[in-house]
Amino acid sequence: MVAVMAEQEAGDDGGGLRVGALPEAGPGDSGGGTFAAMRGTLALPVRGELGGRFGSPRSDGGITWKGVFIAARNGEDVKAVAGGRVVYADWLRGFGNLLIVDHGDSYMTLYANAEALLKQVGDSIRGGDTIATVGNSGGNVESGLYFEMRHAGKPFDPLTWVKLR
C-alpha cells in the first residue's frame, strides 16, 4: 500500500495540508490482515486540500467535525482506503450521497458529499478501488469529500491512521 504524500504549507494552522497520493491495492489487501494492523499506513481517499479537521469546530454551528473534509474538484475519483464490504450506498440528510464500507472487527469508513456512488450495498471492494466521485451533494458550498472513520460506532481522527510525510 502506498503511503500518503502530504505536506504542511508554511504558515498554515492545520488547513492547507495537501493530499498527494491515493490508496493503492497492495498484497494481502483482500483480507490478509486486520484493519487495525493498517494503522499508520493508510492513505486518504482523495487528492485535495484538508479543510475541516477532526475535533475542530464547524463553521455552520456549534458542533465539531467527526471526520475530515478534503476540498477537491468535482468528479475526482474517491478511492477506498482498505478492503471491505459496502454496507450503505445512498443519500442521507446531512451527508448527501454517502457510502459506508465495513472493514471487519467493528471498523467502518464513511465517504460523504459524493457526486456519484460507484458501488452498491453488498459489493466487496479492495483498497484503492474507485468507489465514488467528489461532489457537494451534502449541501456544502465547496466541492470535496467528507471522510470519517469509526470503531464500534464511535468516530476517531483519521489523521492518526494515515501515513503523512
SETILO-991370 format. One record per residue (C-alpha): residue in three letters; z, x, y. Coordinates in Angstrom, 1 decimal, always signed. Layout:
N
+------+--------+--------+--------+
: code :     c3 :     c1 :     c2 :
+------+--------+--------+--------+
:  ALA :      Z :      X :      Y :
...
+------+--------+--------+--------+
! end
This chain:
165
+------+--------+--------+--------+
: code :     c3 :     c1 :     c2 :
+------+--------+--------+--------+
:  MET :   +0.0 :   +0.0 :   +0.0 :
:  VAL :   -1.0 :   +1.4 :   +3.4 :
:  ALA :   +1.8 :   +1.7 :   +6.0 :
:  VAL :   +1.6 :   +0.0 :   +9.4 :
:  MET :   +0.4 :   +2.3 :  +12.1 :
:  ALA :   +2.2 :   +1.2 :  +15.2 :
:  GLU :   +3.2 :   +2.9 :  +18.3 :
:  GLN :   +5.6 :   +2.1 :  +21.1 :
:  GLU :   +3.9 :   +2.3 :  +24.5 :
:  ALA :   +5.8 :   +4.3 :  +27.1 :
:  GLY :   +8.0 :   +2.4 :  +29.5 :
:  ASP :   +8.0 :   -0.8 :  +27.5 :
:  ASP :  +11.2 :   -2.6 :  +26.4 :
:  GLY :  +10.1 :   -3.7 :  +23.0 :
:  GLY :   +7.0 :   -5.7 :  +23.6 :
:  GLY :   +3.9 :   -3.6 :  +23.7 :
:  LEU :   +4.3 :   -2.5 :  +20.1 :
:  ARG :   +0.7 :   -2.3 :  +18.8 :
:  VAL :   +0.0 :   -3.1 :  +15.1 :
:  GLY :   -3.0 :   -1.0 :  +14.0 :
:  ALA :   -3.2 :   -1.2 :  +10.2 :
:  LEU :   -3.1 :   -4.2 :   +7.8 :
:  PRO :   -1.7 :   -4.7 :   +4.3 :
:  GLU :   -4.0 :   -3.5 :   +1.5 :
:  ALA :   -3.7 :   -4.2 :   -2.1 :
:  GLY :   -2.1 :   -1.4 :   -4.0 :
:  PRO :   -1.3 :   -0.5 :   -7.6 :
:  GLY :   +1.2 :   -2.9 :   -9.0 :
:  ASP :   +1.0 :   -5.4 :   -6.1 :
:  SER :   +0.2 :   -8.2 :   -8.5 :
:  GLY :   +3.8 :   -8.4 :   -9.8 :
:  GLY :   +4.5 :   -4.9 :  -10.9 :
:  GLY :   +7.7 :   -4.7 :   -8.8 :
:  THR :  +10.1 :   -6.9 :   -6.9 :
:  PHE :   +9.5 :   -7.9 :   -3.4 :
:  ALA :  +12.9 :   -6.4 :   -2.4 :
:  ALA :  +11.7 :   -3.0 :   -3.6 :
:  MET :   +8.9 :   -3.1 :   -1.0 :
:  ARG :  +11.4 :   -3.0 :   +1.9 :
:  GLY :  +10.3 :   -0.3 :   +4.4 :
:  THR :   +6.8 :   -0.1 :   +3.0 :
:  LEU :   +5.2 :   -3.4 :   +4.1 :
:  ALA :   +2.6 :   -3.7 :   +6.8 :
:  LEU :   +2.5 :   -6.5 :   +9.4 :
:  PRO :   -0.2 :   -9.2 :   +8.6 :
:  VAL :   -2.5 :   -8.9 :  +11.7 :
:  ARG :   -3.6 :   -6.3 :  +14.3 :
:  GLY :   -2.4 :   -7.0 :  +17.8 :
:  GLU :   +0.5 :   -6.6 :  +20.2 :
:  LEU :   +4.0 :   -7.6 :  +19.3 :
:  GLY :   +5.2 :  -10.2 :  +21.7 :
:  GLY :   +8.3 :  -12.2 :  +20.6 :
:  ARG :  +10.8 :  -10.3 :  +18.5 :
:  PHE :  +13.4 :  -11.5 :  +16.0 :
:  GLY :  +16.6 :  -12.5 :  +17.8 :
:  SER :  +15.2 :  -12.3 :  +21.3 :
:  PRO :  +15.2 :  -15.5 :  +23.5 :
:  ARG :  +12.1 :  -17.6 :  +23.6 :
:  SER :  +10.6 :  -18.3 :  +27.0 :
:  ASP :  +10.4 :  -22.0 :  +26.1 :
:  GLY :  +14.1 :  -22.7 :  +25.9 :
:  GLY :  +17.5 :  -21.8 :  +24.6 :
:  ILE :  +16.5 :  -20.8 :  +21.0 :
:  THR :  +15.7 :  -17.3 :  +19.8 :
:  TRP :  +12.8 :  -16.0 :  +17.7 :
:  LYS :  +13.4 :  -16.3 :  +14.0 :
:  GLY :  +10.4 :  -14.0 :  +13.3 :
:  VAL :   +7.9 :  -12.1 :  +15.4 :
:  PHE :   +4.9 :  -13.2 :  +17.4 :
:  ILE :   +1.9 :  -10.9 :  +17.3 :
:  ALA :   -0.7 :  -11.6 :  +20.0 :
:  ALA :   -4.2 :  -11.3 :  +18.6 :
:  ARG :   -7.7 :  -12.5 :  +19.1 :
:  ASN :   -8.7 :  -16.0 :  +17.9 :
:  GLY :  -10.4 :  -15.7 :  +14.5 :
:  GLU :   -8.9 :  -12.3 :  +13.5 :
:  ASP :   -8.1 :  -12.1 :   +9.8 :
:  VAL :   -4.4 :  -12.6 :   +8.7 :
:  LYS :   -3.5 :  -10.6 :   +5.6 :
:  ALA :   -0.8 :  -11.4 :   +3.0 :
:  VAL :   +1.9 :   -8.7 :   +3.3 :
:  ALA :   +2.5 :   -8.8 :   -0.5 :
:  GLY :   +1.5 :  -10.7 :   -3.6 :
:  GLY :   +2.9 :  -14.1 :   -4.4 :
:  ARG :   +2.0 :  -17.8 :   -4.7 :
:  VAL :   +1.2 :  -20.2 :   -1.8 :
:  VAL :   +3.8 :  -23.0 :   -1.7 :
:  TYR :   +2.8 :  -24.6 :   +1.6 :
:  ALA :   -0.5 :  -24.8 :   +3.4 :
:  ASP :   -0.7 :  -27.5 :   +6.1 :
:  TRP :   +0.0 :  -28.3 :   +9.7 :
:  LEU :   +3.7 :  -28.6 :  +10.6 :
:  ARG :   +5.1 :  -29.6 :  +14.0 :
:  GLY :   +6.2 :  -26.6 :  +16.0 :
:  PHE :   +4.3 :  -24.2 :  +13.7 :
:  GLY :   +0.8 :  -25.5 :  +13.8 :
:  ASN :   -1.3 :  -24.5 :  +10.8 :
:  LEU :   +1.3 :  -22.9 :   +8.5 :
:  LEU :   +1.0 :  -21.0 :   +5.2 :
:  ILE :   +4.1 :  -20.1 :   +3.2 :
:  VAL :   +4.0 :  -17.5 :   +0.4 :
:  ASP :   +6.7 :  -17.3 :   -2.3 :
:  HIS :   +7.2 :  -13.7 :   -3.4 :
:  GLY :   +9.9 :  -14.5 :   -6.0 :
:  ASP :  +13.6 :  -13.8 :   -6.0 :
:  SER :  +14.0 :  -16.3 :   -3.1 :
:  TYR :  +11.8 :  -14.2 :   -0.7 :
:  MET :   +9.2 :  -16.0 :   +1.4 :
:  THR :   +6.8 :  -15.1 :   +4.2 :
:  LEU :   +5.6 :  -17.7 :   +6.8 :
:  TYR :   +2.3 :  -17.3 :   +8.7 :
:  ALA :   +2.0 :  -19.9 :  +11.5 :
:  ASN :   -0.1 :  -20.7 :  +14.5 :
:  ALA :   -3.3 :  -20.2 :  +12.5 :
:  GLU :   -6.7 :  -21.4 :  +13.5 :
:  ALA :   -7.6 :  -21.9 :   +9.8 :
:  LEU :   -5.8 :  -21.6 :   +6.5 :
:  LEU :   -7.9 :  -20.0 :   +3.8 :
:  LYS :   -5.7 :  -20.6 :   +0.8 :
:  GLN :   -4.2 :  -23.7 :   -0.8 :
:  VAL :   -0.9 :  -24.6 :   -2.4 :
:  GLY :   -0.8 :  -23.1 :   -5.9 :
:  ASP :   -3.1 :  -20.2 :   -5.1 :
:  SER :   -2.0 :  -16.7 :   -6.4 :
:  ILE :   -2.5 :  -14.0 :   -3.8 :
:  ARG :   -2.3 :  -10.2 :   -3.7 :
:  GLY :   -1.1 :   -8.1 :   -0.8 :
:  GLY :   -4.0 :   -7.5 :   +1.5 :
:  ASP :   -5.8 :  -10.8 :   +0.7 :
:  THR :   -7.1 :  -12.6 :   +3.8 :
:  ILE :   -5.1 :  -15.9 :   +3.8 :
:  ALA :   -5.7 :  -17.3 :   +7.3 :
:  THR :   -7.3 :  -16.7 :  +10.7 :
:  VAL :   -5.4 :  -16.2 :  +14.0 :
:  GLY :   -5.3 :  -19.2 :  +16.4 :
:  ASN :   -3.0 :  -21.1 :  +18.7 :
:  SER :   -2.5 :  -24.3 :  +16.6 :
:  GLY :   +1.3 :  -24.3 :  +17.2 :
:  GLY :   +1.0 :  -25.2 :  +20.8 :
:  ASN :   +1.3 :  -21.6 :  +22.1 :
:  VAL :   -0.9 :  -20.9 :  +25.2 :
:  GLU :   -1.6 :  -17.4 :  +23.8 :
:  SER :   -3.6 :  -16.8 :  +20.6 :
:  GLY :   -1.7 :  -15.0 :  +17.9 :
:  LEU :   +0.3 :  -15.1 :  +14.7 :
:  TYR :   +3.9 :  -16.2 :  +14.3 :
:  PHE :   +5.2 :  -14.3 :  +11.2 :
:  GLU :   +8.6 :  -14.9 :   +9.6 :
:  MET :  +10.4 :  -13.6 :   +6.6 :
:  ARG :  +13.1 :  -15.4 :   +4.7 :
:  HIS :  +15.5 :  -14.7 :   +1.9 :
:  ALA :  +17.3 :  -17.7 :   +0.3 :
:  GLY :  +16.1 :  -19.8 :   +3.2 :
:  LYS :  +17.6 :  -17.5 :   +5.9 :
:  PRO :  +15.2 :  -15.7 :   +8.3 :
:  PHE :  +15.6 :  -12.0 :   +8.8 :
:  ASP :  +14.0 :   -9.4 :  +11.0 :
:  PRO :  +10.5 :   -8.5 :   +9.6 :
:  LEU :  +10.6 :   -5.2 :  +11.6 :
:  THR :  +13.3 :   -3.9 :   +9.3 :
:  TRP :  +10.9 :   -4.3 :   +6.4 :
:  VAL :   +7.8 :   -2.7 :   +7.7 :
:  LYS :   +7.0 :   +0.9 :   +8.0 :
:  LEU :   +6.5 :   +1.9 :  +11.6 :
:  ARG :   +5.1 :   +5.2 :  +12.6 :
+------+--------+--------+--------+
! end
